[in-house]
Amino acid sequence: MEAGSLTTRGERSILERSPRSRAIDPLLRWTLTGLAALILVLIAFFFVRLFIEAKPAFDAFGYLGFVFDNSWVPSQDLFGALPLVVGTLITAGIALLIGVPIAIATALYVTELAPTRVRQPLVITVELLAAVPSVVYGLWGIQVLAPRLQGAERWFNDTFSFLPFVGGTVSIPNYFVAGLILAIMILPIVSAISREVMSTVPTEHKEAALALGATRWEMIRMAVLPYSRAGISGAAMLGLGRAIGETIAVTIVIGNAPDIGDSIFSQGYTLAAVIANEFGEAASDPTHRAALIAAGLVLFVLTLVVNAIARYFVNRAERPAAVPKGMAG
Amino acid sequence: MSATGATILTPVSGRRRRADRTARGFVLALTLIAIVPLVLILYFLVREGLGAWSADFFTTDPTGRFLGDPGGIRSAILGTIEMVALASAIAVPMGVGVALYLVEYGKRSAFANAVRYFIDVMTGVPSVVFGLFVYIVLVVTQVGGTFAGWKGSVALALLMLPVVTRSAEVVLNLVPGSLREAALALGAPRWKVVFRIVLPTALPGLVTGSLLAVARAAGETAPLLFTAAFVLGVNGDLSQRMNSLPLQIFNDVGQAQDRLVQRAWGAALTLVVLVLALTLVARLIQRRSKLA
């Protein structure tokens, strides 16, 4: 230290930092590390607390019994969540069937077909759908969409009653309306990620297809879609995760009937909706409360699995080495 | 091999051309369908919502009476602003802090990757589950009473945290490494590099990400349902039950009363204007940013 000091102010070289300045560095570093560690602690705590609170319900009905028993009757303290699980899967399934093709088409149009001038406005328009709050979708769904759709639903129901899950009574709030609202709600995210993935398709692949005489559509089919298949699957799975967890909009338009409806036009219930809807009455009944928390836990695990699969696909698509088989080289 | 240019460049057959045109038309049609819901939602929001707007609408509280004047949404607007402000005060510093750790210190270490993974997990957690968690931890245990505005804020903050962190990480990564190296080479300590170089450079992007998170939190209903509960009057005290716009709408939708439903439309238009304004400001700031 002495050797290097040119001028000294007291005992310290002017090239050396003040003790205060030196103390701040580790302080900042460990504060930030602590914050990051807090996230891990928080999630662990989150999971454990949910599990402890849900335990009474699992003890009473068994893990499988809780998920697969078809009896949700709070007045008799019966809590089998199958109607909720089925409702969640039906609505999310309808949302994917309607929403994903439209989202992919939008992404294709924006990245491959649209004139440059309309691209940005189109992207912004679709993104705007994400800015509309869930409760507003619910309000619009029950006040505008559901009553107006009823005629069409009746006609479809009568004409195609030979199809499975069609026929019977048509109620105003139903699985289909909920699925349709969810389809609109997942559109922005599925479209945004598909777009991102499609924009990573190498220009060489596309130009090669065009140079061989392919039409635009053949180019899309031969170069764009195979390359981005994994990413699009990931996008759809992320949409599925959103659709499963969506609460308020679904609560408003699904009718909240804890039975498995016999058609897609009957009232139903979902895991998320049951929590939002029955919490008020459950506050005083410990079993009911535990059952709702258990429903939350099932929902949590379900979204966790779906999102993990989604992330696997999206990550694979974003790595440049992840060229699908047959396209490599 | 007497192939002339004409035979090599065979024109695209009619069938293929038709397939091309049909497929492109189909894609365009689906894209147009995607725009329809937005147009319809905005149309009905404006048509029904403007009818409900009046000076009284914004300056009176809901009365809770089924007959007579249902009142306005003043307490809901103030409640939303208060709770979202507190939630941002928690989530923004924390989220930016975690992102700073990831970019400046953690980098590609196993611990940093674990944190990244769990931030992603948090993004996927349904908002209603966050509400449930806060209910279990803070409301059931009666920490400072039962339902309270600040508990709603905590639930919203949990929701915002992953959004803020992810966007902040992206922006901080865009700060050129050469800026950091230049400062370090001049003898600046790490903390000074962070506060004087990295944060100011990334500021517009950080603000954009935070505002988008705020916009998302402002529209959330489910986490408030069993944390801040519902109340009619204005309440400046975050330790009491608090009203909010989404909750007001949710309550009014369920009523079989035209005037209450109309108030729901008015409140919904207010909420959407609020969220869109935040989104717009966020985008404008992003456009002015020098990064990216």
Chai-1 contact restraints between the chains, C-beta under 6 A:
chainA,res_idxA,chainB,res_idxB,connection_type,confidence,min_distance_angstrom,max_distance_angstrom,comment,restraint_id
A,R17,B,P189,contact,1.0,0.0,6.0,A-B,restraint_1
A,S21,B,P189,contact,1.0,0.0,6.0,A-B,restraint_2
A,I24,B,W191,contact,1.0,0.0,6.0,A-B,restraint_3
A,D25,B,P189,contact,1.0,0.0,6.0,A-B,restraint_4
A,D25,B,R190,contact,1.0,0.0,6.0,A-B,restraint_5
A,D25,B,W191,contact,1.0,0.0,6.0,A-B,restraint_6
A,L28,B,W191,contact,1.0,0.0,6.0,A-B,restraint_7
A,R29,B,Y105,contact,1.0,0.0,6.0,A-B,restraint_8
A,L32,B,G97,contact,1.0,0.0,6.0,A-B,restraint_9
A,L32,B,L100,contact,1.0,0.0,6.0,A-B,restraint_10
A,L32,B,Y101,contact,1.0,0.0,6.0,A-B,restraint_11
A,T33,B,Y101,contact,1.0,0.0,6.0,A-B,restraint_12
A,L35,B,G97,contact,1.0,0.0,6.0,A-B,restraint_13
A,L35,B,V98,contact,1.0,0.0,6.0,A-B,restraint_14
A,A36,B,V98,contact,1.0,0.0,6.0,A-B,restraint_15
A,A36,B,Y101,contact,1.0,0.0,6.0,A-B,restraint_16
A,A36,B,V115,contact,1.0,0.0,6.0,A-B,restraint_17
A,I39,B,V115,contact,1.0,0.0,6.0,A-B,restraint_18
A,I39,B,F118,contact,1.0,0.0,6.0,A-B,restraint_19
A,L40,B,F118,contact,1.0,0.0,6.0,A-B,restraint_20
A,I43,B,F118,contact,1.0,0.0,6.0,A-B,restraint_21
A,F46,B,F133,contact,1.0,0.0,6.0,A-B,restraint_22
A,R49,B,I136,contact,1.0,0.0,6.0,A-B,restraint_23
A,E53,B,I136,contact,1.0,0.0,6.0,A-B,restraint_24
A,I102,B,L30,contact,1.0,0.0,6.0,A-B,restraint_25
A,I102,B,I33,contact,1.0,0.0,6.0,A-B,restraint_26
A,I102,B,A34,contact,1.0,0.0,6.0,A-B,restraint_27
A,A105,B,V27,contact,1.0,0.0,6.0,A-B,restraint_28
A,A105,B,L30,contact,1.0,0.0,6.0,A-B,restraint_29
A,A105,B,T31,contact,1.0,0.0,6.0,A-B,restraint_30
A,T106,B,T31,contact,1.0,0.0,6.0,A-B,restraint_31
A,T106,B,A34,contact,1.0,0.0,6.0,A-B,restraint_32
A,L108,B,V27,contact,1.0,0.0,6.0,A-B,restraint_33
A,Y109,B,V27,contact,1.0,0.0,6.0,A-B,restraint_34
A,Y109,B,T31,contact,1.0,0.0,6.0,A-B,restraint_35
A,T125,B,I35,contact,1.0,0.0,6.0,A-B,restraint_36
A,L128,B,L38,contact,1.0,0.0,6.0,A-B,restraint_37
A,L129,B,L38,contact,1.0,0.0,6.0,A-B,restraint_38
A,A131,B,V275,contact,1.0,0.0,6.0,A-B,restraint_39
A,A131,B,L276,contact,1.0,0.0,6.0,A-B,restraint_40
A,A131,B,T279,contact,1.0,0.0,6.0,A-B,restraint_41
A,P133,B,G219,contact,1.0,0.0,6.0,A-B,restraint_42
A,P133,B,L271,contact,1.0,0.0,6.0,A-B,restraint_43
A,V135,B,T221,contact,1.0,0.0,6.0,A-B,restraint_44
A,V135,B,P246,contact,1.0,0.0,6.0,A-B,restraint_45
A,V135,B,I249,contact,1.0,0.0,6.0,A-B,restraint_46
A,V135,B,F250,contact,1.0,0.0,6.0,A-B,restraint_47
A,V136,B,A268,contact,1.0,0.0,6.0,A-B,restraint_48
A,V136,B,V272,contact,1.0,0.0,6.0,A-B,restraint_49
A,L139,B,V253,contact,1.0,0.0,6.0,A-B,restraint_50
A,L139,B,A264,contact,1.0,0.0,6.0,A-B,restraint_51
A,L139,B,A268,contact,1.0,0.0,6.0,A-B,restraint_52
A,W140,B,I41,contact,1.0,0.0,6.0,A-B,restraint_53
A,V144,B,F44,contact,1.0,0.0,6.0,A-B,restraint_54
A,I184,B,P37,contact,1.0,0.0,6.0,A-B,restraint_55
A,T215,B,R16,contact,1.0,0.0,6.0,A-B,restraint_56
A,T215,B,D20,contact,1.0,0.0,6.0,A-B,restraint_57
A,R216,B,D20,contact,1.0,0.0,6.0,A-B,restraint_58
A,W217,B,D20,contact,1.0,0.0,6.0,A-B,restraint_59
A,W217,B,A23,contact,1.0,0.0,6.0,A-B,restraint_60
A,G241,B,G124,contact,1.0,0.0,6.0,A-B,restraint_61
A,G245,B,P126,contact,1.0,0.0,6.0,A-B,restraint_62
A,T247,B,V128,contact,1.0,0.0,6.0,A-B,restraint_63
A,T247,B,A222,contact,1.0,0.0,6.0,A-B,restraint_64
A,I248,B,T221,contact,1.0,0.0,6.0,A-B,restraint_65
A,I248,B,A222,contact,1.0,0.0,6.0,A-B,restraint_66
A,I252,B,V253,contact,1.0,0.0,6.0,A-B,restraint_67
A,A272,B,P126,contact,1.0,0.0,6.0,A-B,restraint_68
A,A272,B,V128,contact,1.0,0.0,6.0,A-B,restraint_69
A,I275,B,V128,contact,1.0,0.0,6.0,A-B,restraint_70
A,A276,B,V128,contact,1.0,0.0,6.0,A-B,restraint_71
A,A276,B,A222,contact,1.0,0.0,6.0,A-B,restraint_72
A,A276,B,L225,contact,1.0,0.0,6.0,A-B,restraint_73
A,F279,B,F226,contact,1.0,0.0,6.0,A-B,restraint_74
A,G296,B,V129,contact,1.0,0.0,6.0,A-B,restraint_75
A,G296,B,L132,contact,1.0,0.0,6.0,A-B,restraint_76
A,L299,B,P126,contact,1.0,0.0,6.0,A-B,restraint_77
A,F300,B,V129,contact,1.0,0.0,6.0,A-B,restraint_78
A,T303,B,G124,contact,1.0,0.0,6.0,A-B,restraint_79
A,T303,B,P126,contact,1.0,0.0,6.0,A-B,restraint_80
A,N307,B,G124,contact,1.0,0.0,6.0,A-B,restraint_81
